[in-house]
Amino acid sequence: MTILYRIYQLFVAIPLIVLATVLTALVTIVGCFIGNGHFWGYYPGKCWSWFIIRILFLPIKVEGRENLQPGQSYVFAANHQGAFDIFMIYGFLGRNFKWMMKQSLRKIPLVGKACEAAHHIFVDKRSAAKIKKSIDQARHTLHNGMSLVIFPEGARTFTGHLGVFKRGAFMLADELQLPIVPVTINGSFDVMPRTRDLKWVHWHRLKLTIHAPIMPIGQGADNTKFLEEQSYEVIMGSLVPEYQGFVPNPDQ
């Protein structure tokens, strides 16, 4: 079955995914140029991600959408197991949002331009002023039900285990007094871990768990620490047993 799945990927799935990626990027760029960037910055990417999961026959289970209130802005904080995290969240979270992403992703042909047109937020760490600019952009985004998705580990895991959280997302949630929604991703590491980028996709079940929002308990350093620690505990507790526990990542 593995050989047949790889043949299918090579001659059917990969060509269709490449075509869908190009079309999605072009539609996003043109749509955002014409107007209504919140629509064109989300729905083409949502359909693209849904298509990629389905064309590869990856079963996905989503739990916890009922925890989210209509019209409420959230800061979603998810563990970062692998490249397929993007497709799981974009395709199946069920909320309009902006990504907070690394500056290097801006260089991906077409995709980078599409993300820029959609007003996703690139984090430039080259100086304190550039980091502040990214935070200011996020601050202006989080209103009228628009949410933000961030991977607080800052990079994909090398081991499948949860890495150390950076505080930026929790500081932003504290400043704006927004709830943090922890999101646990399971299965993405087994489909395509960081150590096998751009190689064969391995068939594996995926699960996206949207936890209950964690509400602020005040404002300031204590609240930031509370949001971070609670999010870490909730995400860690929902990982499958083989990836429970802390294992250091080389780039953290």
C-alpha positions in Angstrom: 0.0 0.0 0.0 2.9 2.4 0.7 4.2 2.0 -2.8 0.7 2.6 -4.3 0.2 5.7 -2.1 3.6 7.1 -3.3 2.7 6.5 -6.9 -0.6 8.3 -6.4 1.2 11.2 -4.7 3.7 11.5 -7.5 1.3 11.4 -10.5 -2.0 12.7 -9.1 -1.8 14.5 -5.7 1.4 16.5 -6.1 0.5 18.0 -9.6 -3.0 18.9 -8.4 -1.6 20.4 -5.2 0.9 22.5 -7.1 -1.9 23.7 -9.5 -4.2 24.5 -6.5 -1.4 26.4 -4.7 -0.7 28.6 -7.7 -4.5 29.3 -8.3 -5.1 30.0 -4.6 -2.2 32.4 -4.5 -3.4 34.2 -7.6 -7.1 34.4 -6.5 -6.0 35.7 -3.1 -3.8 38.4 -4.6 -6.3 39.6 -7.1 -9.3 39.3 -4.7 -7.5 41.3 -2.0 -6.5 43.9 -4.6 -10.2 44.3 -5.7 -11.4 44.6 -2.1 -12.7 42.8 1.0 -9.4 41.4 2.1 -10.9 39.6 5.1 -12.9 37.4 2.7 -10.2 36.9 0.1 -7.5 36.6 2.7 -9.2 33.6 4.3 -11.6 31.6 2.2 -9.3 30.7 -0.8 -6.7 29.5 1.7 -9.3 27.6 3.7 -10.5 25.8 0.5 -6.9 25.1 -0.6 -6.0 23.6 2.8 -9.2 21.5 2.9 -8.4 20.2 -0.6 -4.8 19.2 0.3 -5.9 17.2 3.3 -8.7 15.5 1.3 -6.6 14.8 -1.9 -4.1 12.9 0.3 -6.8 10.9 2.0 -5.7 12.0 5.4 -8.6 11.4 7.9 -9.0 14.4 10.3 -11.1 14.7 13.4 -12.0 18.1 14.8 -13.1 18.7 18.4 -14.1 21.8 20.3 -15.6 24.2 17.8 -18.5 24.6 20.2 -16.1 26.3 22.6 -16.0 29.4 20.4 -18.4 32.3 20.5 -19.6 34.0 17.3 -18.2 37.5 16.9 -15.5 37.1 19.5 -11.8 37.7 18.7 -9.3 35.2 20.0 -5.6 34.5 20.1 -5.2 30.9 19.1 -2.0 29.3 20.3 -1.2 25.9 18.8 1.7 23.4 19.1 3.8 23.2 15.9 4.3 19.5 14.9 4.9 19.9 11.2 4.1 21.5 7.8 0.6 20.0 7.8 -0.4 22.1 10.9 -1.0 24.9 8.4 -3.6 22.9 6.4 -5.3 21.5 9.5 -5.8 25.0 11.1 -6.5 26.9 7.9 -8.9 24.2 6.5 -10.7 23.1 9.7 -10.5 25.7 12.5 -13.7 27.2 11.2 -12.8 30.9 12.2 -11.6 33.8 10.1 -8.1 34.7 11.3 -4.7 36.1 10.4 -1.5 34.1 10.7 1.5 35.5 12.7 4.3 34.0 10.7 8.1 34.1 10.2 9.5 36.8 7.9 11.3 34.2 5.9 8.0 32.9 4.5 7.6 36.1 2.6 10.2 34.9 0.2 8.2 31.9 -1.0 7.2 32.6 -4.6 3.5 33.6 -5.0 2.6 32.3 -1.6 4.6 35.0 0.1 2.8 37.7 -2.0 -0.5 36.1 -1.3 0.1 36.2 2.5 1.2 39.8 2.2 -1.9 40.7 0.2 -4.1 39.0 2.8 -2.5 41.1 5.6 -1.1 38.1 7.5 1.4 39.3 10.0 5.1 38.7 9.3 7.3 38.8 12.4 10.6 40.5 11.7 13.1 39.9 14.5 16.0 41.9 13.1 15.4 44.8 15.5 13.1 45.8 18.5 11.5 48.4 16.3 10.5 45.8 13.6 9.1 43.5 16.3 7.1 46.4 17.7 5.7 47.1 14.2 4.6 43.4 13.9 2.9 43.6 17.3 1.2 46.9 16.4 -0.2 45.3 13.2 -1.6 42.4 15.2 -3.1 44.8 17.7 -5.0 46.6 14.8 -6.1 43.2 13.4 -7.8 41.8 16.5 -11.2 43.4 16.5 -14.7 42.8 15.1 -14.4 39.0 15.5 -11.0 38.7 13.6 -8.6 36.4 15.4 -5.0 35.6 15.3 -3.2 32.2 15.1 0.3 31.8 16.4 2.7 29.0 17.1 4.2 30.1 20.4 7.1 27.6 20.1 8.3 29.7 17.2 9.4 26.8 15.1 8.4 23.2 14.3 9.4 20.5 16.7 12.2 18.1 15.7 10.9 15.4 18.0 7.1 15.6 18.1 7.3 16.9 21.7 6.1 20.3 22.8 8.9 22.9 23.0 9.4 26.1 25.0 6.7 28.8 24.5 7.7 32.4 23.7 5.7 35.0 25.4 4.7 37.3 22.5 1.2 35.9 21.9 0.4 35.9 25.6 1.6 39.5 26.1 -0.5 40.6 23.2 -3.6 38.8 24.6 -2.9 40.4 28.0 -2.6 43.9 26.5 -5.8 43.6 24.6 -7.6 41.5 27.3 -8.5 38.8 24.8 -8.9 35.1 25.6 -6.3 32.6 24.6 -7.6 29.5 22.9 -5.1 26.6 23.1 -5.2 24.3 20.1 -3.6 20.8 20.2 -2.4 19.2 16.9 -1.9 15.5 16.8 -0.7 13.4 13.8 1.0 16.2 11.8 4.5 15.1 13.0 3.8 11.6 11.7 2.6 12.8 8.3 5.6 14.9 7.6 8.0 15.9 10.3 10.5 18.7 10.0 13.3 16.2 9.3 11.5 15.0 6.1 10.5 18.3 4.5 9.4 17.9 0.8 9.5 14.1 0.9 6.8 11.5 0.8 3.6 12.1 2.8 3.0 9.3 5.3 -0.7 8.4 5.8 -1.7 9.0 9.4 -4.8 10.1 11.3 -5.0 13.8 12.2 -6.7 15.4 15.1 -7.3 19.1 15.8 -8.5 19.9 19.3 -9.9 23.4 20.0 -9.9 23.9 23.8 -12.0 26.1 25.9 -10.8 29.8 25.9 -8.6 30.8 28.8 -9.9 34.1 30.1 -7.6 36.9 31.5 -7.4 37.0 35.3 -6.2 40.6 35.3 -3.6 42.6 33.4 0.1 42.6 33.5 3.0 40.1 34.1 1.0 37.8 36.3 -1.8 37.5 33.7 0.7 36.9 30.9 2.4 34.1 32.9 -1.0 32.6 33.7 -2.1 32.5 30.1 1.2 31.0 29.0 1.3 28.3 31.7 -2.3 27.3 31.3 -2.0 27.1 27.6 1.1 25.0 27.8 -0.6 22.6 30.3 -3.7 22.2 28.3 -1.9 21.5 25.0 0.6 19.1 26.6 -2.3 17.3 28.3 -4.0 16.6 24.9 -0.9 15.3 23.0 -0.9 11.5 22.3 1.1 9.6 25.0 4.2 9.1 22.8 4.7 12.8 22.6 4.0 13.7 26.2 6.7 15.3 28.2 9.3 17.9 27.4 12.2 17.2 25.0 14.4 20.1 24.0 14.4 21.2 20.4 17.8 22.1 18.9 16.8 25.6 17.7 15.1 26.7 20.9 
